[in-house]
Amino acid sequence: MVKVEFLGPIGKEPVEIDAKTLAEVAAALKKDPELEKWLETAAVAVNDTMVDSLEVTLKDGDRVSLLPPVCGG
């Protein structure tokens, strides 16, 4: 199981998903209409390291973070 946390304005509680890759996590999260818009724009980190591929292999206990874009000045 991996823990998925949603940061900033996404406003959802963390969930645990049985997944071996980020592609499997993405497929599971796309089932939630509230999350679908965030999946297109959010950056993703695995165990606090930014990643840019859905082919990242996950192991039991990993933490996946969805980081929405932010505005600032």
PyMOL Python script that loads the backbone (N, CA, C, O; Angstrom):
from pymol import cmd

cmd.read_pdbstr("""\
ATOM      1  N   MET A   1       0.840  -1.182   0.000  1.00  0.00           N
ATOM      2  CA  MET A   1       0.000   0.000   0.000  1.00  0.00           C
ATOM      3  C   MET A   1       0.887   1.248   0.000  1.00  0.00           C
ATOM      4  O   MET A   1       1.920   1.298   0.669  1.00  0.00           O
ATOM      5  N   VAL A   2       0.461   2.245  -0.762  1.00  0.00           N
ATOM      6  CA  VAL A   2       1.142   3.531  -0.747  1.00  0.00           C
ATOM      7  C   VAL A   2       0.157   4.574  -0.221  1.00  0.00           C
ATOM      8  O   VAL A   2      -1.053   4.464  -0.422  1.00  0.00           O
ATOM      9  N   LYS A   3       0.695   5.577   0.450  1.00  0.00           N
ATOM     10  CA  LYS A   3      -0.135   6.655   0.973  1.00  0.00           C
ATOM     11  C   LYS A   3      -0.094   7.806  -0.023  1.00  0.00           C
ATOM     12  O   LYS A   3       0.982   8.229  -0.445  1.00  0.00           O
ATOM     13  N   VAL A   4      -1.257   8.309  -0.396  1.00  0.00           N
ATOM     14  CA  VAL A   4      -1.349   9.441  -1.311  1.00  0.00           C
ATOM     15  C   VAL A   4      -1.877  10.627  -0.522  1.00  0.00           C
ATOM     16  O   VAL A   4      -2.944  10.558   0.087  1.00  0.00           O
ATOM     17  N   GLU A   5      -1.109  11.729  -0.540  1.00  0.00           N
ATOM     18  CA  GLU A   5      -1.534  12.930   0.169  1.00  0.00           C
ATOM     19  C   GLU A   5      -1.760  14.050  -0.838  1.00  0.00           C
ATOM     20  O   GLU A   5      -1.090  14.139  -1.867  1.00  0.00           O
ATOM     21  N   PHE A   6      -2.724  14.895  -0.506  1.00  0.00           N
ATOM     22  CA  PHE A   6      -3.155  15.968  -1.387  1.00  0.00           C
ATOM     23  C   PHE A   6      -2.875  17.295  -0.699  1.00  0.00           C
ATOM     24  O   PHE A   6      -3.482  17.607   0.326  1.00  0.00           O
ATOM     25  N   LEU A   7      -1.967  18.069  -1.252  1.00  0.00           N
ATOM     26  CA  LEU A   7      -1.522  19.294  -0.597  1.00  0.00           C
ATOM     27  C   LEU A   7      -2.301  20.513  -1.084  1.00  0.00           C
ATOM     28  O   LEU A   7      -2.971  20.478  -2.116  1.00  0.00           O
ATOM     29  N   GLY A   8      -2.192  21.591  -0.309  1.00  0.00           N
ATOM     30  CA  GLY A   8      -2.779  22.875  -0.693  1.00  0.00           C
ATOM     31  C   GLY A   8      -4.279  22.834  -0.880  1.00  0.00           C
ATOM     32  O   GLY A   8      -4.999  22.218  -0.094  1.00  0.00           O
ATOM     33  N   PRO A   9      -4.750  23.501  -1.938  1.00  0.00           N
ATOM     34  CA  PRO A   9      -6.190  23.682  -2.122  1.00  0.00           C
ATOM     35  C   PRO A   9      -6.944  22.442  -2.581  1.00  0.00           C
ATOM     36  O   PRO A   9      -8.163  22.503  -2.739  1.00  0.00           O
ATOM     37  N   ILE A  10      -6.270  21.329  -2.799  1.00  0.00           N
ATOM     38  CA  ILE A  10      -6.988  20.121  -3.218  1.00  0.00           C
ATOM     39  C   ILE A  10      -7.993  19.728  -2.149  1.00  0.00           C
ATOM     40  O   ILE A  10      -9.113  19.324  -2.461  1.00  0.00           O
ATOM     41  N   GLY A  11      -7.598  19.842  -0.900  1.00  0.00           N
ATOM     42  CA  GLY A  11      -8.543  19.695   0.209  1.00  0.00           C
ATOM     43  C   GLY A  11      -9.118  18.302   0.416  1.00  0.00           C
ATOM     44  O   GLY A  11     -10.278  18.170   0.805  1.00  0.00           O
ATOM     45  N   LYS A  12      -8.338  17.268   0.167  1.00  0.00           N
ATOM     46  CA  LYS A  12      -8.822  15.909   0.415  1.00  0.00           C
ATOM     47  C   LYS A  12      -7.927  15.251   1.463  1.00  0.00           C
ATOM     48  O   LYS A  12      -6.741  15.561   1.581  1.00  0.00           O
ATOM     49  N   GLU A  13      -8.520  14.350   2.207  1.00  0.00           N
ATOM     50  CA  GLU A  13      -7.770  13.592   3.202  1.00  0.00           C
ATOM     51  C   GLU A  13      -6.883  12.568   2.491  1.00  0.00           C
ATOM     52  O   GLU A  13      -7.240  12.103   1.409  1.00  0.00           O
ATOM     53  N   PRO A  14      -5.745  12.210   3.068  1.00  0.00           N
ATOM     54  CA  PRO A  14      -4.882  11.185   2.465  1.00  0.00           C
ATOM     55  C   PRO A  14      -5.631   9.858   2.312  1.00  0.00           C
ATOM     56  O   PRO A  14      -6.536   9.539   3.084  1.00  0.00           O
ATOM     57  N   VAL A  15      -5.226   9.101   1.296  1.00  0.00           N
ATOM     58  CA  VAL A  15      -5.804   7.782   1.057  1.00  0.00           C
ATOM     59  C   VAL A  15      -4.679   6.773   0.874  1.00  0.00           C
ATOM     60  O   VAL A  15      -3.552   7.142   0.543  1.00  0.00           O
ATOM     61  N   GLU A  16      -4.987   5.514   1.087  1.00  0.00           N
ATOM     62  CA  GLU A  16      -4.034   4.446   0.829  1.00  0.00           C
ATOM     63  C   GLU A  16      -4.523   3.656  -0.378  1.00  0.00           C
ATOM     64  O   GLU A  16      -5.701   3.316  -0.483  1.00  0.00           O
ATOM     65  N   ILE A  17      -3.592   3.373  -1.285  1.00  0.00           N
ATOM     66  CA  ILE A  17      -3.920   2.682  -2.531  1.00  0.00           C
ATOM     67  C   ILE A  17      -2.930   1.534  -2.708  1.00  0.00           C
ATOM     68  O   ILE A  17      -1.736   1.688  -2.453  1.00  0.00           O
ATOM     69  N   ASP A  18      -3.432   0.399  -3.141  1.00  0.00           N
ATOM     70  CA  ASP A  18      -2.576  -0.736  -3.462  1.00  0.00           C
ATOM     71  C   ASP A  18      -2.116  -0.554  -4.904  1.00  0.00           C
ATOM     72  O   ASP A  18      -2.875  -0.824  -5.835  1.00  0.00           O
ATOM     73  N   ALA A  19      -0.872  -0.093  -5.097  1.00  0.00           N
ATOM     74  CA  ALA A  19      -0.356   0.207  -6.432  1.00  0.00           C
ATOM     75  C   ALA A  19       1.134  -0.096  -6.498  1.00  0.00           C
ATOM     76  O   ALA A  19       1.858   0.045  -5.513  1.00  0.00           O
ATOM     77  N   LYS A  20       1.575  -0.514  -7.680  1.00  0.00           N
ATOM     78  CA  LYS A  20       2.989  -0.823  -7.910  1.00  0.00           C
ATOM     79  C   LYS A  20       3.693   0.272  -8.713  1.00  0.00           C
ATOM     80  O   LYS A  20       4.923   0.334  -8.726  1.00  0.00           O
ATOM     81  N   THR A  21       2.908   1.152  -9.393  1.00  0.00           N
ATOM     82  CA  THR A  21       3.479   2.244 -10.180  1.00  0.00           C
ATOM     83  C   THR A  21       2.620   3.490  -9.998  1.00  0.00           C
ATOM     84  O   THR A  21       1.490   3.419  -9.516  1.00  0.00           O
ATOM     85  N   LEU A  22       3.180   4.637 -10.393  1.00  0.00           N
ATOM     86  CA  LEU A  22       2.382   5.869 -10.367  1.00  0.00           C
ATOM     87  C   LEU A  22       1.232   5.796 -11.360  1.00  0.00           C
ATOM     88  O   LEU A  22       0.187   6.406 -11.135  1.00  0.00           O
ATOM     89  N   ALA A  23       1.406   5.058 -12.457  1.00  0.00           N
ATOM     90  CA  ALA A  23       0.311   4.899 -13.419  1.00  0.00           C
ATOM     91  C   ALA A  23      -0.903   4.252 -12.748  1.00  0.00           C
ATOM     92  O   ALA A  23      -2.039   4.641 -13.019  1.00  0.00           O
ATOM     93  N   GLU A  24      -0.674   3.284 -11.891  1.00  0.00           N
ATOM     94  CA  GLU A  24      -1.774   2.647 -11.171  1.00  0.00           C
ATOM     95  C   GLU A  24      -2.421   3.615 -10.181  1.00  0.00           C
ATOM     96  O   GLU A  24      -3.639   3.606 -10.006  1.00  0.00           O
ATOM     97  N   VAL A  25      -1.608   4.446  -9.539  1.00  0.00           N
ATOM     98  CA  VAL A  25      -2.154   5.462  -8.632  1.00  0.00           C
ATOM     99  C   VAL A  25      -3.022   6.440  -9.428  1.00  0.00           C
ATOM    100  O   VAL A  25      -4.135   6.761  -9.013  1.00  0.00           O
ATOM    101  N   ALA A  26      -2.520   6.908 -10.559  1.00  0.00           N
ATOM    102  CA  ALA A  26      -3.273   7.853 -11.391  1.00  0.00           C
ATOM    103  C   ALA A  26      -4.596   7.253 -11.834  1.00  0.00           C
ATOM    104  O   ALA A  26      -5.625   7.927 -11.794  1.00  0.00           O
ATOM    105  N   ALA A  27      -4.584   5.995 -12.254  1.00  0.00           N
ATOM    106  CA  ALA A  27      -5.820   5.333 -12.696  1.00  0.00           C
ATOM    107  C   ALA A  27      -6.836   5.279 -11.561  1.00  0.00           C
ATOM    108  O   ALA A  27      -8.025   5.508 -11.783  1.00  0.00           O
ATOM    109  N   ALA A  28      -6.381   4.980 -10.354  1.00  0.00           N
ATOM    110  CA  ALA A  28      -7.287   4.920  -9.207  1.00  0.00           C
ATOM    111  C   ALA A  28      -7.844   6.305  -8.876  1.00  0.00           C
ATOM    112  O   ALA A  28      -9.030   6.440  -8.574  1.00  0.00           O
ATOM    113  N   LEU A  29      -6.996   7.331  -8.932  1.00  0.00           N
ATOM    114  CA  LEU A  29      -7.440   8.684  -8.574  1.00  0.00           C
ATOM    115  C   LEU A  29      -8.382   9.276  -9.616  1.00  0.00           C
ATOM    116  O   LEU A  29      -9.232  10.099  -9.275  1.00  0.00           O
ATOM    117  N   LYS A  30      -8.248   8.874 -10.879  1.00  0.00           N
ATOM    118  CA  LYS A  30      -9.124   9.392 -11.939  1.00  0.00           C
ATOM    119  C   LYS A  30     -10.580   8.989 -11.731  1.00  0.00           C
ATOM    120  O   LYS A  30     -11.475   9.576 -12.339  1.00  0.00           O
ATOM    121  N   LYS A  31     -10.824   8.012 -10.894  1.00  0.00           N
ATOM    122  CA  LYS A  31     -12.193   7.588 -10.601  1.00  0.00           C
ATOM    123  C   LYS A  31     -12.933   8.606  -9.739  1.00  0.00           C
ATOM    124  O   LYS A  31     -14.158   8.556  -9.631  1.00  0.00           O
ATOM    125  N   ASP A  32     -12.194   9.529  -9.125  1.00  0.00           N
ATOM    126  CA  ASP A  32     -12.782  10.566  -8.273  1.00  0.00           C
ATOM    127  C   ASP A  32     -12.906  11.856  -9.087  1.00  0.00           C
ATOM    128  O   ASP A  32     -11.894  12.484  -9.400  1.00  0.00           O
ATOM    129  N   PRO A  33     -14.144  12.262  -9.436  1.00  0.00           N
ATOM    130  CA  PRO A  33     -14.327  13.459 -10.259  1.00  0.00           C
ATOM    131  C   PRO A  33     -13.715  14.725  -9.659  1.00  0.00           C
ATOM    132  O   PRO A  33     -13.304  15.616 -10.402  1.00  0.00           O
ATOM    133  N   GLU A  34     -13.647  14.821  -8.338  1.00  0.00           N
ATOM    134  CA  GLU A  34     -13.053  15.991  -7.696  1.00  0.00           C
ATOM    135  C   GLU A  34     -11.550  16.075  -7.945  1.00  0.00           C
ATOM    136  O   GLU A  34     -10.986  17.169  -7.949  1.00  0.00           O
ATOM    137  N   LEU A  35     -10.907  14.951  -8.148  1.00  0.00           N
ATOM    138  CA  LEU A  35      -9.459  14.924  -8.330  1.00  0.00           C
ATOM    139  C   LEU A  35      -9.037  15.035  -9.788  1.00  0.00           C
ATOM    140  O   LEU A  35      -7.899  15.408 -10.072  1.00  0.00           O
ATOM    141  N   GLU A  36      -9.925  14.720 -10.706  1.00  0.00           N
ATOM    142  CA  GLU A  36      -9.555  14.648 -12.113  1.00  0.00           C
ATOM    143  C   GLU A  36      -8.897  15.932 -12.613  1.00  0.00           C
ATOM    144  O   GLU A  36      -7.894  15.870 -13.324  1.00  0.00           O
ATOM    145  N   LYS A  37      -9.446  17.098 -12.251  1.00  0.00           N
ATOM    146  CA  LYS A  37      -8.861  18.367 -12.722  1.00  0.00           C
ATOM    147  C   LYS A  37      -7.462  18.596 -12.154  1.00  0.00           C
ATOM    148  O   LYS A  37      -6.614  19.189 -12.821  1.00  0.00           O
ATOM    149  N   TRP A  38      -7.213  18.132 -10.932  1.00  0.00           N
ATOM    150  CA  TRP A  38      -5.905  18.327 -10.306  1.00  0.00           C
ATOM    151  C   TRP A  38      -4.847  17.430 -10.934  1.00  0.00           C
ATOM    152  O   TRP A  38      -3.673  17.797 -10.967  1.00  0.00           O
ATOM    153  N   LEU A  39      -5.235  16.272 -11.426  1.00  0.00           N
ATOM    154  CA  LEU A  39      -4.264  15.336 -11.989  1.00  0.00           C
ATOM    155  C   LEU A  39      -3.585  15.893 -13.227  1.00  0.00           C
ATOM    156  O   LEU A  39      -2.456  15.511 -13.535  1.00  0.00           O
ATOM    157  N   GLU A  40      -4.252  16.786 -13.940  1.00  0.00           N
ATOM    158  CA  GLU A  40      -3.678  17.380 -15.149  1.00  0.00           C
ATOM    159  C   GLU A  40      -2.602  18.418 -14.835  1.00  0.00           C
ATOM    160  O   GLU A  40      -1.684  18.616 -15.631  1.00  0.00           O
ATOM    161  N   THR A  41      -2.707  19.080 -13.684  1.00  0.00           N
ATOM    162  CA  THR A  41      -1.832  20.219 -13.412  1.00  0.00           C
ATOM    163  C   THR A  41      -0.885  20.038 -12.226  1.00  0.00           C
ATOM    164  O   THR A  41       0.090  20.779 -12.100  1.00  0.00           O
ATOM    165  N   ALA A  42      -1.156  19.077 -11.370  1.00  0.00           N
ATOM    166  CA  ALA A  42      -0.356  18.927 -10.153  1.00  0.00           C
ATOM    167  C   ALA A  42       1.008  18.302 -10.439  1.00  0.00           C
ATOM    168  O   ALA A  42       1.145  17.427 -11.294  1.00  0.00           O
ATOM    169  N   ALA A  43       1.997  18.769  -9.711  1.00  0.00           N
ATOM    170  CA  ALA A  43       3.296  18.106  -9.701  1.00  0.00           C
ATOM    171  C   ALA A  43       3.178  16.914  -8.756  1.00  0.00           C
ATOM    172  O   ALA A  43       2.299  16.871  -7.895  1.00  0.00           O
ATOM    173  N   VAL A  44       4.073  15.955  -8.932  1.00  0.00           N
ATOM    174  CA  VAL A  44       4.014  14.736  -8.119  1.00  0.00           C
ATOM    175  C   VAL A  44       5.376  14.474  -7.482  1.00  0.00           C
ATOM    176  O   VAL A  44       6.419  14.600  -8.124  1.00  0.00           O
ATOM    177  N   ALA A  45       5.339  14.111  -6.221  1.00  0.00           N
ATOM    178  CA  ALA A  45       6.560  13.720  -5.517  1.00  0.00           C
ATOM    179  C   ALA A  45       6.345  12.337  -4.909  1.00  0.00           C
ATOM    180  O   ALA A  45       5.253  12.008  -4.446  1.00  0.00           O
ATOM    181  N   VAL A  46       7.400  11.542  -4.919  1.00  0.00           N
ATOM    182  CA  VAL A  46       7.395  10.244  -4.248  1.00  0.00           C
ATOM    183  C   VAL A  46       8.454  10.323  -3.151  1.00  0.00           C
ATOM    184  O   VAL A  46       9.641  10.514  -3.418  1.00  0.00           O
ATOM    185  N   ASN A  47       7.996  10.171  -1.925  1.00  0.00           N
ATOM    186  CA  ASN A  47       8.898  10.275  -0.766  1.00  0.00           C
ATOM    187  C   ASN A  47       9.709  11.569  -0.820  1.00  0.00           C
ATOM    188  O   ASN A  47      10.920  11.566  -0.599  1.00  0.00           O
ATOM    189  N   ASP A  48       9.025  12.670  -1.118  1.00  0.00           N
ATOM    190  CA  ASP A  48       9.588  14.022  -1.149  1.00  0.00           C
ATOM    191  C   ASP A  48      10.561  14.285  -2.293  1.00  0.00           C
ATOM    192  O   ASP A  48      11.294  15.273  -2.252  1.00  0.00           O
ATOM    193  N   THR A  49      10.586  13.430  -3.309  1.00  0.00           N
ATOM    194  CA  THR A  49      11.412  13.640  -4.491  1.00  0.00           C
ATOM    195  C   THR A  49      10.491  13.827  -5.695  1.00  0.00           C
ATOM    196  O   THR A  49       9.656  12.970  -5.987  1.00  0.00           O
ATOM    197  N   MET A  50      10.652  14.959  -6.394  1.00  0.00           N
ATOM    198  CA  MET A  50       9.815  15.246  -7.552  1.00  0.00           C
ATOM    199  C   MET A  50      10.069  14.208  -8.647  1.00  0.00           C
ATOM    200  O   MET A  50      11.207  13.806  -8.890  1.00  0.00           O
ATOM    201  N   VAL A  51       8.985  13.784  -9.302  1.00  0.00           N
ATOM    202  CA  VAL A  51       9.080  12.818 -10.404  1.00  0.00           C
ATOM    203  C   VAL A  51       8.289  13.355 -11.588  1.00  0.00           C
ATOM    204  O   VAL A  51       7.399  14.190 -11.425  1.00  0.00           O
ATOM    205  N   ASP A  52       8.622  12.868 -12.788  1.00  0.00           N
ATOM    206  CA  ASP A  52       7.914  13.344 -13.980  1.00  0.00           C
ATOM    207  C   ASP A  52       7.481  12.202 -14.901  1.00  0.00           C
ATOM    208  O   ASP A  52       7.234  12.416 -16.087  1.00  0.00           O
ATOM    209  N   SER A  53       7.392  11.002 -14.353  1.00  0.00           N
ATOM    210  CA  SER A  53       6.989   9.843 -15.146  1.00  0.00           C
ATOM    211  C   SER A  53       6.000   8.996 -14.363  1.00  0.00           C
ATOM    212  O   SER A  53       6.152   8.802 -13.157  1.00  0.00           O
ATOM    213  N   LEU A  54       4.997   8.497 -15.052  1.00  0.00           N
ATOM    214  CA  LEU A  54       4.047   7.590 -14.414  1.00  0.00           C
ATOM    215  C   LEU A  54       4.606   6.180 -14.294  1.00  0.00           C
ATOM    216  O   LEU A  54       3.975   5.312 -13.690  1.00  0.00           O
ATOM    217  N   GLU A  55       5.772   5.948 -14.857  1.00  0.00           N
ATOM    218  CA  GLU A  55       6.376   4.618 -14.822  1.00  0.00           C
ATOM    219  C   GLU A  55       7.219   4.382 -13.564  1.00  0.00           C
ATOM    220  O   GLU A  55       7.880   3.350 -13.447  1.00  0.00           O
ATOM    221  N   VAL A  56       7.198   5.326 -12.633  1.00  0.00           N
ATOM    222  CA  VAL A  56       7.952   5.176 -11.385  1.00  0.00           C
ATOM    223  C   VAL A  56       7.398   3.977 -10.616  1.00  0.00           C
ATOM    224  O   VAL A  56       6.192   3.863 -10.399  1.00  0.00           O
ATOM    225  N   THR A  57       8.298   3.092 -10.213  1.00  0.00           N
ATOM    226  CA  THR A  57       7.917   1.915  -9.436  1.00  0.00           C
ATOM    227  C   THR A  57       7.770   2.307  -7.967  1.00  0.00           C
ATOM    228  O   THR A  57       8.595   3.035  -7.414  1.00  0.00           O
ATOM    229  N   LEU A  58       6.710   1.811  -7.358  1.00  0.00           N
ATOM    230  CA  LEU A  58       6.442   2.101  -5.949  1.00  0.00           C
ATOM    231  C   LEU A  58       6.591   0.838  -5.124  1.00  0.00           C
ATOM    232  O   LEU A  58       6.400  -0.275  -5.614  1.00  0.00           O
ATOM    233  N   LYS A  59       6.937   1.035  -3.855  1.00  0.00           N
ATOM    234  CA  LYS A  59       7.001  -0.102  -2.944  1.00  0.00           C
ATOM    235  C   LYS A  59       6.117   0.184  -1.731  1.00  0.00           C
ATOM    236  O   LYS A  59       5.748   1.327  -1.464  1.00  0.00           O
ATOM    237  N   ASP A  60       5.799  -0.854  -1.026  1.00  0.00           N
ATOM    238  CA  ASP A  60       4.938  -0.747   0.144  1.00  0.00           C
ATOM    239  C   ASP A  60       5.480   0.306   1.103  1.00  0.00           C
ATOM    240  O   ASP A  60       6.658   0.282   1.461  1.00  0.00           O
ATOM    241  N   GLY A  61       4.615   1.229   1.517  1.00  0.00           N
ATOM    242  CA  GLY A  61       5.004   2.269   2.462  1.00  0.00           C
ATOM    243  C   GLY A  61       5.433   3.575   1.824  1.00  0.00           C
ATOM    244  O   GLY A  61       5.657   4.557   2.532  1.00  0.00           O
ATOM    245  N   ASP A  62       5.555   3.614   0.487  1.00  0.00           N
ATOM    246  CA  ASP A  62       5.921   4.871  -0.175  1.00  0.00           C
ATOM    247  C   ASP A  62       4.830   5.913   0.018  1.00  0.00           C
ATOM    248  O   ASP A  62       3.663   5.582   0.229  1.00  0.00           O
ATOM    249  N   ARG A  63       5.233   7.185  -0.060  1.00  0.00           N
ATOM    250  CA  ARG A  63       4.294   8.308   0.061  1.00  0.00           C
ATOM    251  C   ARG A  63       4.304   9.092  -1.242  1.00  0.00           C
ATOM    252  O   ARG A  63       5.353   9.552  -1.693  1.00  0.00           O
ATOM    253  N   VAL A  64       3.135   9.241  -1.837  1.00  0.00           N
ATOM    254  CA  VAL A  64       2.956  10.013  -3.070  1.00  0.00           C
ATOM    255  C   VAL A  64       2.243  11.304  -2.694  1.00  0.00           C
ATOM    256  O   VAL A  64       1.211  11.278  -2.023  1.00  0.00           O
ATOM    257  N   SER A  65       2.797  12.437  -3.129  1.00  0.00           N
ATOM    258  CA  SER A  65       2.206  13.740  -2.825  1.00  0.00           C
ATOM    259  C   SER A  65       1.802  14.431  -4.111  1.00  0.00           C
ATOM    260  O   SER A  65       2.586  14.502  -5.058  1.00  0.00           O
ATOM    261  N   LEU A  66       0.576  14.941  -4.147  1.00  0.00           N
ATOM    262  CA  LEU A  66       0.125  15.760  -5.267  1.00  0.00           C
ATOM    263  C   LEU A  66       0.250  17.214  -4.854  1.00  0.00           C
ATOM    264  O   LEU A  66      -0.338  17.643  -3.860  1.00  0.00           O
ATOM    265  N   LEU A  67       1.026  17.972  -5.631  1.00  0.00           N
ATOM    266  CA  LEU A  67       1.320  19.364  -5.317  1.00  0.00           C
ATOM    267  C   LEU A  67       0.697  20.251  -6.386  1.00  0.00           C
ATOM    268  O   LEU A  67       1.221  20.325  -7.497  1.00  0.00           O
ATOM    269  N   PRO A  68      -0.410  20.926  -6.081  1.00  0.00           N
ATOM    270  CA  PRO A  68      -1.055  21.765  -7.080  1.00  0.00           C
ATOM    271  C   PRO A  68      -0.218  22.997  -7.397  1.00  0.00           C
ATOM    272  O   PRO A  68       0.582  23.438  -6.572  1.00  0.00           O
ATOM    273  N   PRO A  69      -0.402  23.557  -8.600  1.00  0.00           N
ATOM    274  CA  PRO A  69       0.315  24.791  -8.924  1.00  0.00           C
ATOM    275  C   PRO A  69      -0.144  25.906  -7.992  1.00  0.00           C
ATOM    276  O   PRO A  69      -1.291  25.926  -7.546  1.00  0.00           O
ATOM    277  N   VAL A  70       0.763  26.828  -7.707  1.00  0.00           N
ATOM    278  CA  VAL A  70       0.431  27.944  -6.827  1.00  0.00           C
ATOM    279  C   VAL A  70       0.787  29.260  -7.516  1.00  0.00           C
ATOM    280  O   VAL A  70       1.626  29.310  -8.416  1.00  0.00           O
ATOM    281  N   CYS A  71       0.140  30.291  -7.076  1.00  0.00           N
ATOM    282  CA  CYS A  71       0.438  31.631  -7.557  1.00  0.00           C
ATOM    283  C   CYS A  71       1.043  32.423  -6.400  1.00  0.00           C
ATOM    284  O   CYS A  71       0.709  32.188  -5.238  1.00  0.00           O
ATOM    285  N   GLY A  72       1.884  33.308  -6.704  1.00  0.00           N
ATOM    286  CA  GLY A  72       2.474  34.106  -5.652  1.00  0.00           C
ATOM    287  C   GLY A  72       3.195  35.294  -6.248  1.00  0.00           C
ATOM    288  O   GLY A  72       3.305  35.420  -7.468  1.00  0.00           O
ATOM    289  N   GLY A  73       3.673  36.140  -5.405  1.00  0.00           N
ATOM    290  CA  GLY A  73       4.363  37.298  -5.928  1.00  0.00           C
ATOM    291  C   GLY A  73       5.397  37.804  -5.006  1.00  0.00           C
ATOM    292  O   GLY A  73       6.070  38.787  -5.314  1.00  0.00           O
TER     293      GLY A  73
END
""", "prot")
cmd.dss("prot")
cmd.show_as("cartoon", "prot")
cmd.util.cbc("prot")
cmd.orient("prot")
